[in-house]
């Protein structure tokens, strides 16, 4: 049986420490895998954004590790993933659990 880790419940602990617990690291690793298949083409491998996509959509993509993005709550980031924002459409085929895992991965991009 696969165990689910509720990142939102542990977000404050995760964000306030520089060391990932084994459970948080596992969740972030799962999020990285989903990010690679669902997000990387637009947001880039390192979260800095794909310039060609930004130009095509006539938008400025904020780096996902930036202070501005990292200041968003976990719930806000999850909403962006599942509901979209601005010209970004909701990410298709991402479950609520996948979105939690992606948020955990995004937190590892903090600069």
Secondary structure, DSSP 8 states (H G I E B T S, - for coil): ------HHHHHHHHHH-SS--HHHHHHHHHHHHHHHHHTHHHH-TTSS--HHHHHHHT-----TTSHHHHTS-HHHHHHHHHH-BTTB---TT--HHHHHHHHHHHHHT--
